């Protein structure tokens, strides 16, 4: 048992390492693909060689990042088969479909037209080249869409039913999987946040050029496009973030409670704008979970339900199965203890079905299948020993959420300030404060992006599939030592790739900063 738990922990750690490193590349790919396409569109309209050189430089940055992102993404998908084979068997028919579409259609689309982008400047017409650039940007987004469809299904499993004869879930509605509200909202939130990250990267690099007192026109043009993309991106990211909160409240209320450090909810629940958790807080004690907080009255009720007078359940409410009506009346829902019992009944029914199938007893199979269907929605809870195991890591989820939100507020102000300087105070472009904040924003935007991913993934623990399969039941039956070995191997490879990307980008940026890019060679 201890080796199994060690295998689970190391497998989770390895997947987290891969996902976090991969996510360093993905949003930058999304953001730069749009910015490059816009710049090339301006070049085609103006036929200015300056815009062409501008486009080629940022296209080079895009290409370097894209290559590293592909390498980590391939490893990420293989880990489902190597480390999470039980999961792959349990839902492979559903989860594998969007991944297959991503690999066959979207990835080949972007890969094909990337070749035209980089090598077709003198081989195809300008209009065809521009079309290839835009199709690459579309392909990047399509790849992200199908990956996020698969991830969203893990957060909110829909469009499937369990087939006891196969001992696995099968898809019954591809449309429900591909167009679930969670998937659609997650896609737009990820794409728009990619615009933000790509824009912040372009502005930050442009500030480096300004610091070197060279390429002022290059920096101004780049910052103008990037700031417009970034401002649109952060506004739309906030809008889709509101939609994400509504979806989380609907399908993952425990995640929402962890995001707020909320143990006991109330009608007209306030939202913690800033707070410090009490690390000694236990779920069952009466301590205030916050050492200090600044709250927005009724903010969480508005965020979750768009109604200031609704009840938002806390961790204890969910575990106890308690809700409140608008007039304060207590309504009993399904407690976590009851869910665990229902999950054990479902698993027992599945075992009876299997025994009846071996005995070729049709009547017993039918009876067991009916019992299984009655409790299958809580199937995964049967793997839990007690309700507390269903509570995600509260502190990590709480603080990651605040880093994401406060960082998003900073980025909104940052893009507004850059646009103001570009259009109203161009003589101040290149002052020390603009350069300082431009360079500072590069690590800040990545921290915000990674924090959002941590909220999404750590907030649904212990589930691989929400309510249906916890991590302990999804892992492969392999020794923990094998996972430890590959963990450190991947760590070396990933950080080598990251170091290579940073080194190559810095070399190209340094080389470009020593000449006037817009003047040519």
Phi, psi and omega in degrees: 000318179296323178293324177297313180297323177295320177298318178299312183297315181291325178293319176297317179298319180294318179292321177297317178302312182296314183294318181295315180293317179300322182288348172293329185267323189301305183296328178292322176299315180297312184292314181293327180298320178290315182298318178297318180296321178295315180297319179292327176297319177296319178299316181296325181285321184265338185058028178275127179296336178296317179292329177293316179293323176300313180299316183295323180295310181289335174294323177297316177299319178299314183296318178299314182292321181299316182299317180290324179295322179298316182299315181287327180295321179297316179297321181301316182290324179294334182294336176298325179277326184276315186259340187230050185292326177296320175298313182299323178289318186296324185225019186302324181295332182267305184296325183289335184298306178296327178294322178294318178297318178300317182288319186280317187261294189295311184296320178292328177298307182292322181295320180296313186279343172298322179299319178294320179305312189273329187242005186254010183302322182253004185250340179231166180290157179303322180292320178293321178296317178298319178299320178296322179295315179293323178292329174296315178298320177295317179298321177300315180292322178296319176301313179298322183299311185289327175295318181287333172299314179298316180294319181296326178295326177293328179282326182214088184291121180223169173067029182214165170214156182273131177254105182295334179295326179263349184060039182203165176273144178233149181283134176244344179211104178295325180297320179296323179289312187285334186240024179296145180304325179296316182294314183297315180293320179297321179298308182295323179297318180292318181294313181296322177292331173295321175302317181298313183294316179299320180294317179296323178296314181297317180294318180298316178294321177299323177295328176296319177298321178294324179297326177279002178058042180216158175058045181297317180293320176302314182296317182296314180296317180296317182291327179297309179297314184296319182294322177295315177296317182295318180294315177299319182295316184288325177296315180290328176296318177295321179296313179289334174297323175298318177296323178297320179298319178296317180293320179297317178298328183281315189250343181221062183299332178292324176298316180299318179297320178293321178302329182260356186060035187262119180260322181230111184277172178208168175288134185068051185291132179284162179248128179282109177286316176214138180198161175236121181286149173277111184294343180271359182296130172250151185301322188267358180272177184258011181292150171291126182293346183251131170285324174202153180202153170240115189244156175256115183304132178061012185296320182289324176297320177292315182296317186278322188236357184057032179213119185290346185249031179254161181270133174245117184287145173265184182300314180294321179299317181293316181295321181278348181074048184237136175223165179234140173279166180304335179268009175090007180282135180283131177239128180276130173250201182270116180288164180289329175298319178292325178294320178297317178295319178296321178296321178292324177295320179296318180293322177295320177298323178294321177294321178295323178297316180297318179295319179293324179295321178294327180272359181059041181258095185297319182296315179293324177298316181295318180295317179295322180295321177296317177296322179296314181298325183296327185242006189296332181300339179251020185307314184292333180295338179295343177276348183275144178273331178203161184301330183297337179292344180272001180269123179289169177295106189294311185298313181297317180293316182298309184288324177298320179297319181288325174299317180296312184291312181293323175296323177297321176297319177299317182294324176300312179296323181298312182292324176298316181296319180296315179297321179299315180293319183296318187264327186251332182228056185299338180290343180265359176295127181100001176290164190297328181286323177295317179296317181300309183288329176297315179289322179298325185291337179300305177292328181298315184293326176290323177297318178296315181298313180293325178297320177298320179293322178296318177302314183296318187269316180286332180292343179259004177296146013268019190269136163277314171242121187309116175078348186248328185209113176278167184300324184295335180265352185262345189284156177284152179275073180231155181296145178299328181297326179294319179291322177300317181298311181291331176302309183289328175298312180295323179301316179296314182295313184295314181287336171294316176297317180296317178296322179295317180297312181299318181296314181295315180298314181298322179295316180292321178294317179297317179297319180291328183288348181270002179218170177272103185300316186287345178271353181085191182291000000 
